[in-house]
Each structure stands twice: as C-alpha cells, then as structure tokens.
Amino acid sequence: QQDTRSEDLLSTRTEGHLLETMVYLDVKVVTRNAVATYSAKVKCSVDDSIGAVVNKALSNHLDAVSGQLTDEAALASAVRRILSVKCNESDLRQFLGDDEATIGELSSSSTPIQKAGLKIVLEPPASARPLTAPTTKKRQLSSMADLADVLQGGLKAIKFVGANIDTSSEMNLQEQLHLGLVTHMEETFNLGYSDAKQEKQLRTNIGHLNNSLCFVQKHWNSILGRNFPELPAEYKDSVLLDTVALTSRELKPSKKVNISQEKVAHHLKTLQGLKWNHFSGHKSLRESASGVMSEVETYLVPLLSQKRDELKVDSNRKKRSGPFLNQPETKRARVTAAFRKKNSLVINAEGEFTVQIDSSLFQKAKKKTRKLSPFAISARGSVEKVFRRLRRMDLYEPLFLSDEEMGIEHYSEIVMGDAFISPVERKKYRALFREELAKGFEDMCISVWGTSSGGHGQADAIFLWRVPVIQDATHGGKTAKAVQECRDAVPKRVANETLKNFNHIMNGIANVPTQLRDAIANYIFNGDVDPGNELGEEYVQFVLDLASGQPINPDLLVDGR
C-alpha cells in the first residue's frame, strides 16, 4: 500500500509539472503586401525550441489556407519564406535552427513570449498575390441593409474613373496614356470603384501605371529591342503595351537617351507593390483587379526584370578591368581626403578605416601671415572645442562627430546670419573641419574611426577618441572595444543626423505644404509615398512624378495647404 501511494504521488507530481510547462501561445502569421492574416493559439511546452513552435504554427496556417494536411515540402517552402519572427520589437529568427533556444530560455522582460506571443512575417509566394481576406475574418453587420447587401453578393453601384482631359487640343504623353488606361479599366477589365477608399486606391494605381508606361515609351528601343511602335511577338497580346504603342511622342533622334539601372528597379518595385486591398470585399471588383495584376505580372514585370538584369551584368562588366572578367570585385573604402595620406591609416575588408593622429610627431611649419575667412575661423574654432571636450573625456571613450559637434549650425546662424545652410555649403564646411582635425592639437594623441566620407545628403560616420601618447599592452584591446562601440552606434547616429538634415532642408523651403513634406519623407525613408493611405492624391502624384522625372504640378508649392 505504501508503494502504491508513492507511485500515485509521483504520478500526480509529474502530471502537475507537465501542466505547468504547457502553454498556449498567441501566434500571428502575416504575409507581406497581402490582406490575408492568420491568428491562432499554438499548444506547446516551454521546453520546446522556438523553431519547433514556428514549424507547428506554419503547418496549422497552411492547413487552414489549403483545407487539407500540409506535406513536408510545402512546410519547408514556407520556412524559407520567413522574413522575421518577432516578439514585441525583437527579431528571434536567428534562433530558429538552435535546438537549445527554447521558449522558456528566450522569454525575458523584453521578449515575454508566453504573454505577447509571436508574429511571423512571410515573403509572399512568387506565383501568388492574395487579394482575399481569410475565411476566419468576419464582417460586422450593423443593420438589415448590411445583411441584405451581403445576401445580394455585396453589389453596390460601381462607378468608373473619368479622364477629364480636353481632347480637342493636342495631348501630351501622360494625357494619352491616362485616357487609354481609364478606358481599358472600364471596357477591358471592368474595374471601377464603389466607395471613396477604392476610388483613391484605383486612381493611385493608375498613376503608378501611367508613370511606368511613360518610362517604357521613353526607352522603348532599349527595353523592347525594337523601333517604336513595333512590338515583339511575345508582347503583342499585352493590353498595356499596345496602349503605349498607340501613343505619339516626338524624341530627337540625335539625342541618345541613357537608361539607368536604378530607375528600372524603381519602376519594377512600384509595379510589384501595387495595392488592391480595398477591393478584397467586393467579388466582381476583386476579380477585375486580379485581371489588371495578371496583365502587369505577365508582361510588364518580366520585361523590366529582364532589362534590370541586363543592366546589372553590364555594370559589373564595366567595373572589372582587363581580361580578368571573373575576378572578385573589391570594395574600396571611402576614406575622406583629410585622412587618406596619413601613414597610420589602416583599412579593413569591410571598408572601415582607422587612423591615429599625434600632433607631437608633426613637423612644425612656418606660420604664414594671411587673413583667414570667417568660414575657416569658424571651422578652426569648432575643432578646438572638440579637442577641449576630448580632454575632459575618458581615454578610449568615442565621440561622434555630429553636425552639432562640428559647429555647423553656429556657423550658419552667427557667421552667415542665416539659419539655413545649403547641402553644398554643409559639405564644404565638413571637409574643412576634417582638414583642421587632421592637423592634431596641443600634444594630444587621438584615434579616428570612420566608414564614409559623407556627401550632400548624408552625414559623416566618424568617431574619435583620446589615447595615451605612450601606449601599454592593453592599448590593442581597448581600441578594439572602442571600435565595436562605434560600429554599434553608427546606424542610429547616422539615421538621426540624416533625418535632422532632411528636416533642416525642408524647413528652409517656406512654400512646401505639410502633406507634400510628409509624402517626400515617406518616399525617402520608407520607399512608399503614402503607406497609410492618408495623404491627398495630388501630393502622392507630385512625388511620383518627381521621382520618375515627369513634369510636376507647381501649384502645390504655393497654395498654402
């Protein structure tokens, strides 16, 4: 009896331990640029690895989408498409292959996996562009009218985008393409809109298509390999390319128009990222939008992809020298001119450079009696302030050379009497500051570490720290630690400086409306003019025209909105 009681007690404790280690994690699976999402709870143990939990969540997701059990090949394909596995803001993707990285070991105050759950972001399949929401997403009905609308198939009055173009006078290329696009949207694809969000999204996508088709027409010979308006046989069934072939535009035959790899990549990315999520709830419009995307992905995307790959091959071939066509490309460090000729300059394979400046080793040159400009006086004074600050800092403590440390704002406001300094003047000031810095200061020995020489629109990534004149055996280790601190700080520091420079430039232009400023910032820093669909159509179109080299609407710069 005593043995039986002991076994029962052991069994009860074991079951209690299993219950304590079992958890139900909230997992969300999101496919980038798609409406479809999947949310569910996944039963697992805190001793399970995060890779096993992610595989289980993806398997459940694929089962729900396909309606049948998922095979190993489909699961492996989904795992390869993982972009991130996040808890809060921390990406745990690097631990997917680590069997010792369990849910319990990874849980912490910053990554409370058991409470916050996991968010898995997938790259969309190459052949799929989902426009429909999952069946688990319910529509909220607030009235009998909504219910009747659903029972009748969600049909609402469909309107079509009008051209609003004066056809009595000669039309430019954009007007011709706009007229052709809106005509095909109505007559060929039967794609209109039933509410304001659909109308805005449709007009935005028509604008994207218009810009890309203008680009194709301008570079017709280079992209299609034919004289305009001749179409290759494989593209004769394309509705959009046929529309371009019907347009007329005079190009001077003597002027050679070059095509850039960056612009081809920009238009390709724009076409692949066309958004149709507002059409997912309307069956007929959703099918019409799918027809438009089928046309784009069948003809325009492969056409521009082929041209992009050709330009990439040509670019790589030009970078290589002589007969060594298969030699690996070397990455040259962008060392600023002020430090380039220093004997102590060291450049590593990642393009980083370090240089040591000891003013006691410099040969004293005769002082020339010449009058310094306010520009040089301000730069020299700012360098002296930096060196004096280094004296108050600990040895091997890095100092980031921000525009504020360089005294650029002081120069522009005090010396020039103007709060706005142009990017060109800013670049000249930085170059002069670095030249003064390279001269050293009052028997002080410093080390400089950097990754970039800066430019018109970007900040310098340069750090410096004070080192002893006579260095002991710990110098190498302390220097390595300082360099690692600089590497860790570079992304945030340079991003902050770039954003400050952008705001400084935009603040110096008085007639830029707030919405236009937001659209330009979104395009530069996010790659999407209007990610939240919150800006006016005219501001979105202004930035798209500006980026693609098309004529812009100057009225937006002076209307005060």
Disulfide bonds with the S-S distance in Angstrom:
none
